[in-house]
């Protein structure tokens, strides 16, 4: 067996019997592996305690992901000087970890789904290289303040996370992590405020504070725009009441999610988000209208039915790069509502110059598809041919409207216009589009408006 890499797991060795699996683990417990560098015990459900790591002085990576019955990590682990990677994700019975005495080489520490972990391990030495830290436990109340090199910090569902003053907040020392690029605080339900100087995190790219109790982010959050913040999610289930007036100074922001919040308006500076591509304002019951001037590069909008209907004309005329509109509502959207929206949308398209877009996708949730059209002959079909009226084309023809309900995330829309009178024709007018359905909630129906000019120019042979 390779002394530098030892794999024990269902994906590597077929563990057909529990007895065989226990034999493999027993082999590790008694064998001295002085040259071992990589140890993978992933999904070893029978493992209740780890081996003595004192026999593995050269260990660099340790994967205990999915060891659901692991209860004890040997104290010698705290002396693994060369260890760079440790994953304990899914070790649900683990209540404590040994002291980290000499683990100065550690770069990645994954404690996700360690739901019984009572406290963060005691750090006795320095951990200058730790750059990625994932924590998900409802019991951990504090974190060390000495992680100066952290680039990615994820604190998921740390419901009682407190600072040393026992305030339901994060310590100001968090803002000393000048290399921090990603900060995830989602699910920290008792977290009420952020450090006032959070704007000092000038290298922060992604910030997610969804499902927290934060009602108002500090004004300094807009200083993050001077760096490279690209994703902001302060969605807090009806606790977020407002956004900073100078939100528009977040010049690098690409994604903004305020769905389910209590905001009643978007700040006047909102149009200054020059790189914003995705905006989610679904289920914001107090938000009655969108600003007349929206960010010029907005491509995707998630909004409630009545808000989208009220803003549809402005969206078509002013948001020239908008190509996807996801409609939401409390409950189902009726076929009558869909027809009203589509008629209003198409009427606006006819009245303005809509040809700058290649395609426009509108999705509706929980629609009862049979109410819109007879679709029995289309179920589970990979390819559908529809014969057009011989006189379908005129000089005023604008494009095609296609409605479909994808059942798979990897479904793709491919529209091909073929000349029936010339079957030997070596090309057809074709358009391919693969929407990112993962952002939609099932079930839903998509309505795609494909401009005739798009089909014409999509073929290299035309």
C-alpha positions in Angstrom: 0.0 0.0 0.0 1.2 3.5 -0.9 2.8 5.0 2.2 2.2 8.6 1.1 -1.5 8.3 0.4 -4.0 6.1 2.2 -7.6 6.1 1.2 -10.3 4.4 3.3 -13.8 5.2 2.1 -16.8 3.9 0.1 -15.7 5.8 -3.1 -12.2 4.2 -3.0 -12.5 0.8 -1.4 -15.7 -1.2 -1.6 -16.7 -1.8 2.0 -19.2 -4.6 1.5 -19.3 -5.6 5.2 -19.0 -3.8 8.4 -16.4 -6.3 9.6 -14.2 -5.5 6.7 -14.5 -1.7 7.3 -13.6 -2.1 11.0 -10.6 -4.2 9.9 -9.3 -1.3 7.7 -9.7 1.2 10.5 -8.0 -1.1 13.0 -5.1 -1.4 10.5 -4.7 2.4 10.7 -4.9 2.5 14.5 -2.0 0.1 15.0 0.2 0.8 12.0 3.0 3.4 12.3 3.0 5.4 9.1 5.9 7.8 9.5 5.9 8.8 5.8 2.1 9.3 5.5 1.1 12.7 4.0 -2.6 12.3 3.1 -5.1 10.4 5.1 -8.7 10.1 3.8 -11.2 8.5 6.2 -14.3 10.0 4.5 -17.6 8.4 5.4 -16.1 5.9 7.8 -19.3 5.5 9.8 -17.8 3.0 12.2 -15.0 5.3 13.3 -15.5 6.6 16.9 -12.0 7.8 17.6 -9.0 8.8 15.5 -5.6 7.2 15.6 -2.6 8.7 17.3 -1.3 11.3 15.0 2.1 11.2 16.8 2.9 8.3 14.5 2.3 10.5 11.4 4.7 13.5 11.7 4.5 14.3 8.0 0.7 14.4 7.7 -0.4 17.2 5.4 -4.1 16.6 4.8 -6.7 14.8 6.9 -10.3 14.2 5.7 -12.8 13.0 8.3 -15.8 14.3 6.3 -19.0 12.3 7.0 -17.6 10.3 10.0 -21.0 10.7 11.7 -20.1 8.6 14.8 -16.7 10.2 15.5 -16.6 11.2 19.2 -13.0 11.7 19.9 -10.0 13.3 18.1 -6.6 12.2 19.6 -4.8 15.0 21.5 -1.7 14.4 19.4 -3.6 16.1 16.5 -2.8 19.5 18.0 0.9 18.9 17.3 0.6 18.2 13.5 3.0 20.9 12.4 2.8 20.1 8.7 -1.0 19.7 8.4 -2.5 22.1 5.8 -6.0 20.8 5.4 -8.6 19.4 7.9 -12.2 18.6 7.2 -14.5 17.4 10.0 -17.7 18.3 8.1 -20.6 16.2 9.2 -19.0 14.8 12.4 -22.3 15.4 14.3 -21.3 13.5 17.5 -18.1 15.4 18.0 -18.4 17.7 21.0 -14.9 19.1 21.4 -11.5 19.2 19.7 -8.1 19.0 21.3 -5.9 22.1 21.8 -4.3 23.5 18.6 -0.8 23.7 20.0 1.5 23.5 16.9 -0.6 23.6 13.8 1.0 26.7 12.2 0.8 25.2 8.7 -3.0 24.8 8.7 -4.7 26.6 5.8 -8.2 25.2 5.6 -10.4 24.2 8.6 -13.9 22.8 7.8 -16.3 22.4 10.8 -19.5 22.5 8.8 -22.4 20.3 10.1 -20.5 19.8 13.4 -23.8 20.4 15.1 -22.7 19.2 18.6 -19.4 21.0 18.7 -19.7 23.0 22.0 -16.8 25.5 21.5 -14.1 26.5 19.1 -10.8 24.6 19.8 -8.4 26.5 22.0 -5.5 28.0 20.0 -2.3 27.9 22.0 0.1 28.9 19.2 -0.1 31.0 16.0 -2.0 30.0 12.9 -0.7 32.5 10.4 -1.6 30.5 7.3 -5.3 29.8 8.1 -7.2 31.3 5.1 -10.4 29.3 4.9 -12.6 28.7 8.0 -16.1 27.1 7.8 -18.1 26.8 11.0 -21.7 25.5 11.4 -22.8 24.8 15.0 -25.6 26.3 17.1 -23.4 26.2 20.2 -20.2 28.0 19.4 -20.3 31.4 21.1 -17.0 33.0 20.2 -14.1 32.8 17.8 -10.4 33.5 18.3 -9.3 37.0 17.2 -5.9 36.1 15.9 -6.8 34.8 12.4 -5.1 37.6 10.5 -4.8 35.7 7.2 -8.4 34.6 6.8 -9.7 35.0 3.2 -12.9 33.0 3.5 -15.0 32.9 6.7 -18.3 31.1 6.8 -20.4 31.1 10.0 -23.6 29.2 9.2 -26.4 28.8 11.7 -24.2 29.9 14.6 -27.3 31.0 16.4 -25.7 32.1 19.7 -22.5 33.6 18.3 -21.5 36.4 20.7 -18.6 38.7 21.2 -16.6 38.6 24.3 -18.8 41.4 25.8 -21.8 39.0 25.4 -23.5 41.3 22.9 -25.3 39.6 20.0 -22.8 40.9 17.5 -19.4 40.3 16.0 -16.3 41.7 17.6 -14.7 44.7 16.0 -11.5 42.7 15.7 -13.2 40.8 12.8 -12.4 43.9 10.7 -8.7 43.4 11.2 -8.9 40.5 8.8 -7.6 42.6 6.0 -7.3 39.6 3.6 -10.9 38.4 4.1 -12.6 38.0 0.7 -15.8 36.0 1.6 -17.9 36.5 4.7 -20.9 34.2 5.2 -23.1 34.8 8.3 -26.2 33.1 7.0 -28.4 31.5 9.6 -26.9 33.3 12.6 -30.4 34.1 13.8 -29.5 36.1 16.9 -26.8 38.2 15.2 -28.3 41.8 15.5 -25.5 44.0 14.3 -22.3 44.2 12.4 -19.1 45.9 13.5 -19.2 49.7 12.8 -15.9 49.5 10.9 -16.9 46.6 8.6 -16.1 48.9 5.7 -12.4 48.4 6.6 -12.5 45.0 4.9 -11.3 46.4 1.6 -10.7 43.1 0.0 -14.2 41.7 0.7 -15.8 40.2 -2.4 -18.9 38.3 -1.1 -21.0 39.2 2.0 -24.0 37.0 3.0 -26.0 38.0 6.1 -29.2 36.2 5.2 -31.4 34.9 8.0 -29.9 37.1 10.7 -31.5 39.7 12.9 -29.6 42.6 11.4 -32.1 45.4 10.8 -29.7 48.1 9.5 -26.2 47.6 8.2 -23.7 50.2 9.4 -23.0 53.2 7.1 -19.4 52.1 6.6 -20.6 49.1 4.6 -20.6 51.3 1.5 -16.8 51.7 1.9 -16.6 48.2 0.6 -17.4 49.5 -2.8 -14.0 51.1 -3.0 -12.6 47.6 -3.2 -14.2 44.6 -4.9 -17.5 43.6 -3.2 -19.4 41.8 -5.9 -22.2 40.0 -3.9 -24.3 41.4 -1.1 -27.1 39.4 0.7 -28.5 41.1 3.8 -31.8 39.2 3.4 -33.1 38.9 6.9 -36.7 37.7 6.8 -38.6 40.9 7.6 -35.9 42.4 9.9 -34.0 44.5 7.3 -35.8 47.9 7.2 -33.5 50.0 5.1 -30.4 50.3 2.9 -27.7 53.0 3.2 -28.4 56.1 1.2 -25.0 55.9 -0.5 -25.5 52.3 -1.5 -24.6 53.4 -5.1 -21.0 53.8 -4.0 -20.6 50.0 -4.1 -19.3 50.3 -7.7 -18.2 46.7 -8.0 -21.4 45.1 -6.7 -22.9 42.5 -9.2 -25.5 40.7 -7.1 -27.9 42.3 -4.5 -30.5 40.2 -2.7 -32.9 42.0 -0.3 -35.8 39.5 -0.8 -38.2 39.2 2.1 -37.1 42.4 3.8 -39.1 45.4 5.1 -37.5 47.9 2.8 -40.0 50.4 1.3 -37.7 52.0 -1.3 -34.4 51.7 -2.9 -32.0 54.6 -2.3 -31.6 57.4 -4.9 -28.0 56.4 -5.4 -29.1 52.9 -6.5 -28.7 53.8 -10.2 -25.0 54.3 -9.4 -24.4 50.5 -9.1 -22.9 50.4 -12.5 -21.9 46.7 -12.4 -25.0 45.3 -10.9 -26.3 42.4 -12.9 -28.8 40.6 -10.5 -31.4 42.2 -8.2 -33.7 40.2 -6.0 -36.6 42.1 -4.4 -39.1 39.3 -4.2 -41.5 39.2 -1.2 -40.7 42.8 -0.2 -44.3 43.7 0.8 -43.5 47.3 1.5 -41.8 47.9 -1.8 -44.4 49.3 -4.1 -42.3 50.6 -7.0 -38.9 50.4 -8.4 -36.8 53.6 -9.2 -37.3 55.0 -12.7 -33.6 54.9 -13.2 -32.1 51.5 -12.6 -28.5 50.3 -13.0 -27.6 50.3 -16.7 -26.1 46.8 -16.7 -28.9 45.0 -14.9 -29.5 41.6 -16.6 -31.7 39.7 -14.1 -34.6 40.9 -11.9 -36.5 38.8 -9.4 -39.7 40.6 -8.3 -43.3 40.0 -7.2 -46.0 39.9 -9.9 -47.6 43.3 -9.2 -44.3 45.1 -8.8 -43.1 43.6 -12.1 -46.3 44.5 -13.9 -46.2 48.1 -12.7 -42.6 48.4 -13.8 -42.7 46.4 -17.0 -42.8 49.3 -19.4 -39.9 51.1 -17.7 -37.9 47.8 -17.6 -38.4 47.2 -21.3 -37.6 50.8 -22.4 -34.8 51.7 -19.9 -33.1 48.5 -18.9 -31.6 47.7 -22.3 -29.5 44.8 -21.0 -32.2 43.1 -18.9 -32.8 39.7 -20.4 -34.4 37.7 -17.5 -37.4 38.4 -15.3 -38.4 36.0 -12.6 -41.9 36.6 -11.3 -42.9 35.5 -7.7 -46.1 35.8 -5.7 -47.6 34.5 -2.5 -49.2 31.3 -3.8 -49.8 30.5 -7.5 -50.1 32.9 -10.4 -53.2 32.3 -12.4 -53.3 31.8 -16.1 -55.3 35.1 -16.4 -52.5 37.0 -14.6 -49.9 35.4 -16.9 -51.9 36.4 -20.0 -52.3 40.0 -18.7 -48.6 40.3 -18.0 -47.5 38.9 -21.3 -49.9 41.1 -23.3 -48.7 44.2 -21.5 -45.1 43.1 -22.0 -45.5 42.4 -25.8 -47.5 45.6 -26.4 -44.6 47.5 -24.8 -42.1 45.7 -26.9 -43.9 46.6 -30.1 -44.0 50.3 -29.1 -40.3 50.6 -28.5 -37.0 49.5 -29.9 -36.6 46.0 -28.4 -34.0 44.7 -30.8 -30.9 45.3 -28.7 -31.7 42.0 -26.8 -31.0 38.6 -28.2 -33.7 37.0 -26.1 -35.9 37.7 -23.1 -36.9 35.0 -20.6 -39.9 35.5 -18.2 -40.6 32.8 -15.6 -43.8 32.3 -13.5 -44.1 30.1 -10.4 -46.6 27.3 -9.8 -48.5 28.0 -12.9 -51.2 25.4 -13.9 -49.8 24.8 -17.4 -52.9 23.2 -18.9 -54.8 26.4 -18.4 -52.6 28.2 -20.8 -52.4 25.7 -23.7 -52.9 22.1 -24.7 -49.6 20.5 -23.8 -50.4 16.7 -23.6 -48.6 16.0 -26.8 -45.5 17.8 -25.6 -44.9 16.0 -22.3 -41.5 14.4 -22.0 -40.6 15.3 -25.6 -37.0 16.3 -26.3 -37.8 17.8 -29.7 -41.0 19.4 -31.0 -41.7 20.5 -34.6 -44.4 23.1 -35.3 -45.4 23.9 -38.9 -45.9 27.6 -39.4 -48.6 29.2 -41.5 -47.2 29.7 -45.1 -47.8 33.4 -44.8 -46.3 33.9 -41.4 -43.6 36.3 -42.4 -44.2 39.9 -43.1 -41.9 43.0 -43.0 -43.5 43.7 -39.6 -42.8 40.3 -38.1 -40.8 40.8 -34.8 -40.1 37.4 -33.4 -41.3 34.2 -31.7 -42.9 33.6 -28.3 -42.1 30.2 -26.8 -43.6 28.9 -23.6 -42.2 25.8 -21.9 -41.9 24.1 -18.5 -38.4 22.6 -17.9 -38.3 19.6 -15.7 -34.5 19.3 -15.4 -31.9 21.8 -14.3 -29.8 21.0 -17.4 -32.6 21.6 -19.8 -31.8 23.9 -22.7 -33.9 25.8 -25.2 -32.9 25.4 -28.9 -35.0 27.2 -31.5 -34.4 26.2 -35.1 -36.1 27.8 -38.1 -35.9 25.4 -41.1 -36.9 26.1 -44.7 -39.4 23.3 -45.5 -39.5 24.0 -49.2 -35.7 23.3 -49.5 -34.9 20.2 -47.4 -31.4 20.1 -48.9 -30.6 23.5 -47.5 -27.3 23.2 -45.6 -28.1 25.6 -42.9 -31.0 26.7 -40.7 -31.6 29.8 -38.6 -30.7 28.6 -35.1 -30.7 30.0 -31.6 -29.3 28.2 -28.5 -29.9 29.4 -25.0 -29.2 27.7 -21.6 -30.9 29.5 -18.7 -29.6 29.1 -15.2 -32.6 27.3 -13.8 -30.9 26.8 -10.5 -32.0 30.3 -9.5 -35.7 29.5 -10.0 -38.0 27.7 -7.7 -39.9 24.7 -9.0 -42.4 24.3 -10.5 -42.3 27.2 -13.0 -43.0 28.0 -16.6 -40.6 30.0 -18.8 -41.7 32.3 -21.6 -39.0 33.1 -24.1 -39.3 36.0 -26.5 -36.8 35.4 -29.3 -36.4 38.2 -31.8 -36.4 37.2 -35.5 -33.2 39.2 -36.0 -31.5 37.0 -33.4 -32.4 33.9 -35.3 -31.2 35.4 -38.5 -27.8 36.5 -37.2 -27.2 33.4 -35.1 -26.4 31.4 -38.2 -22.8 31.7 -39.5 -23.9 30.6 -42.9 -26.5 33.3 -43.4 
